Amino acid sequence: MAMNGRHLLFRSSHFLRNAGIVKHAQALQRPYSSSQNEGWLKNLLHVKKVEPAKAAHSETLTNKEVVYEMQIHNIKPDRMRDYIQASEHCLKRIHENPDFPCRLFGSWSTAFGHQDQAVHIWFYDTGYHGVKTMSEKLWEDKEYNEYKKLRGEMLMDRSNSLLLPFSFWGKPQPTDTGNLYELRSYHLRPGTLIEWANNWKNGIKHRREHSEAVAGLFTQVGDLYLVHHIWAYPDLQTRKEIREKAWQNPGWDNCVAYTVPLIRKMESRVMIPLPCSPLQ
């Protein structure tokens, strides 16, 4: 009798679980009644077929010879002040030396997001030829190698990547002093970079009203299908207000809806310019 009781209890609980699953499935099948966001959600959930590329991204997405290098340094938590002091002279020296074929675009320390991190972006007007020449010059530069040895004592690890600018973004313009900078990084699905650019070519029009758009870059060496957008804001509250206001512009919602499905991962850093940074 005890066995029959346990068997009956098992059958009863099994029936109740199945009934709950059926009820849940029926609820999921009910039509979504709200029409306000129906179109936006349809675009968001629809994943387009990846179209075959007709040309290299370096030909399709950019019309400039300039190449950017992004350096990311992860610094020991107790050495950030020492790192900034040691790097200040070296970065400024390279930037101002006419014999070096690169210039400093911007240099920051992170405030929110990744902690104890420095981000430096250089640009080479002569493209990859300048990258090669710069590497050769730094290899022989005694003062730089002394700094590099000192810097090694302060770092946990470092990485760099070579990037090209999106042609539709336009030439980066000088910004007023006293800004925070946001580096938004998007890891895209392979094969979707051109679709991303086509949507942002229209979407960027809705983000220029307050001159917050600084640069749009995509990698050529490093983590591939990685896009970086750089924005400047006076403060975090202004950032919030500008981003919310963008949704009032017709067409911005489409840019978001069509690009979100292309993203595998995204992250944001809020950064403070170092004293030597041309972008302040």
N, C-alpha and C positions, 0 to 999 in steps of 0.2 A: 504493500500500500504506500509505503514511503517512496518507493521508486515511481509509482504512478503519480503521486503528488508532485514530485520534482519534474516529471515529464510534462504534466499539465501546466505547471508554472512556466517552464521553458517555452511551451507552445503559446501560452498567453502573452508572454513578454515579446516573443518573436512576432506575433500578430500586431501588437501595439506599435512596435518599431516600424514594421512595414506600413501600418496605417499612417504613422507620422511622416514617413518618407513620401508616401503617395500624396498626402495633404500638402507637404512642402513643394512637391513637384507641380501640383496643380496651381499653387500660388505663384510659382515662377512662370507659369504659362499664361497668367492673366495679362491682358494688354496693358501697356504703360499709358495711362490716361492723360498725362501732362503733355501738351504740345509745344510749350514755350521753348524747351531745350531739345526737342526731338531731333531737329536738323543737326544741331551741334553734336549731340551724342552719336547720331548716325555717322557723321564724318569722323568722330573720334574713334569709334569702334571699327570702322572700315579700314582694313589694311590693303593698300594697293599692291598690285603685282610689280615687282622690281623690273624696270625696263632695262634692256641691254644698253650699255654705254656706247656712244658713237665716237668718243675721243677721250683723251686723258683729261683728268680733272684739272691739271695745270694749264690746259688749253681752254677748257670749257668755262671754268669758274673764275679765272683771274686774267687780267690784261696787263699786269705789271711784272717787271723783272725782279722787283724787290723780294727778298726772302727774310723771314723773321725767325729768330731763335728764342725759344722760351726755356729758361733755366729755372728749375724748382729745387730749392735747398731745404732739407729738413734739418733743423738746428737743435742741438742739445738744449733742453729747456733753460738751463742756467747760463747759457752762453749767448743769448740773443743780443744783449747790449754789446758784448765784445765783438760779435759778428758784424753788427751795423757799423761800429767804429772802424773796424779793420777794412770793411768793404767800401766804405765811403770814399776813401782816397783812390783805391784801385779802380772802381767803376768810373769815377770822374776823370781819372787820368786817361783811361781807354777812350772814353766818350770824346774828349777834347783833343786827342792826338790825331793830327791830320794824316799821319802815316798808317793809321789803322783803318781798314775799309768797313768799319761798322760804327753805328751810333746807338746810344742807349735810348730806347723808346719809352720805357717806364720801369720803375723798380719799387717794390712794395714789400711790406711785412703783413702777414695775415692777422686780422682782428677777430673774425668769426668764420666758422668752417674749420678747415685744417689749422691746427695751432702750431706755433713755433716754426713757422715756415716763411721763406722769402721767395718772391717771384720776380725774376728779371727778364725783360724782353728786349732783345737787340734787333736791329734791322740792317740789312746789307743791300745798299742801292745797286750793287753790281751782281746781285744774285749769288748763285752757287760758287762762282769764281771768287767772290769776296769771302765766302765761308771758308774755302780752301786756303786762301791767302792769310786770313786771320788766324787760322789754326797753326799755320807754319810760323807766323810772327810770334804768337804767344809761346810756342814751344821753345823759342830762342830768347824770350824776354826774361832777363834775370829777376827784375823786380816783381813781375807777375808770378813767377815760380816760387819766389819767397812768400808772397801772399797766399798762393795756392797751398803751400805746406802749412802755413799758419791756419788757414781756413779749414783744412782737413781735420784739425784737432777740435773744431767746433761743430762739425757736421755728423749726423747719423747716416744720412745717405743723400744722394742728389740724382737728378735726371734732367735730360734736355730733349727738345724736339725741334724739328724744322717745320715751318709753317708758311703758307701762302695766304694773302688777303683776298677776300671776296671782292670782286670788282664792283658789285652793286653797292657795297658799303661806303665807297668813296674814301678819299684821303683823310686820315685822322687829323682832327683839328685841335689846336691848343685849347686847354680848358682853364677856367678860373682857378685860383688857388683855394685851398681849404676843402677839397673834395674827398669823399670816400669813393673807392672804386670797387665794383662788383665784377668778379670773373665767373661767368656762368659757363660750365663745360658740359657738352652733350656728347655722349658715346652713341653713335648711330648704328643702325643695322647696316651691314655691308651692302653696298649697291644702292644706297638711298641718298647719297650726298647731293646729287644733282637735283633730286626732288626737293630736298631740304632748301637748297639755294633758290629754286624757282618760287617757293612759297615765301621765303624771307625777303626776296626781292620786292615783293609787294608789302609784306608785313612791316619792313623797316620804316616805311613811310609814316606809320602810325607812332613811331618811337623817336622822332626827330624834333618834336615840338619844343622840347626843353633842352636840346643839345646834349642829351645824356648818352647818345650812341657814340662810343669812342672807336671801336675796332671790331671786325669780324674776321676770324682766322680759321683755317683748317689745316690739319697736319699732313705732311708729306713724308716725314721720317719720324718714327716714334710710334705711339699708339695711333693706329690708323682709324679712319672714320671718326675722328675726334674733332669737334668744332668748339671754338672758344668765342664767346661774345663778351666784350668789355664795356661796362657802363660807368658813368660818373654821376654822383649825386652829392648835393651839399651835406646831407645827413640821411639817416635811416627813415625818418618820418617823411621827408620829401620823396624818397624812393617809394615808400608805400603809396603815397598819393599819386605819383606819376604812373605807377603800374596799374592802379585801380582806374585811373582816368582813361588809360589806353582801351579799356573794354567798352568805352562809350563811342569809339570810332568804328564805324561800319567797315568790316573787313578784317579787323584784328582777330575776331573770334574764329574766322576761317583759317587764318594763319596758324593759330594754336591747334585747331581741330585736325588740320592736315599734317602737322609736323609731330605732334605727340606720339602717334603710332610708329614713327620712325626711330624713336629713342629707345635704347637699351638701358641706359643709365644716365643720370644727370646730377650735377653737384654745383654748389655755389660757394664762393669765397668772398668775403668782404675784406678789403685790403686798405692799408694806410700807406701813402707814399713815403719812401725814404727821402731824407733831405737832398740827396743827389739826383732824384728822379726828375726828368724833364716834365713829366705830367704831375702836377700838384693839385 
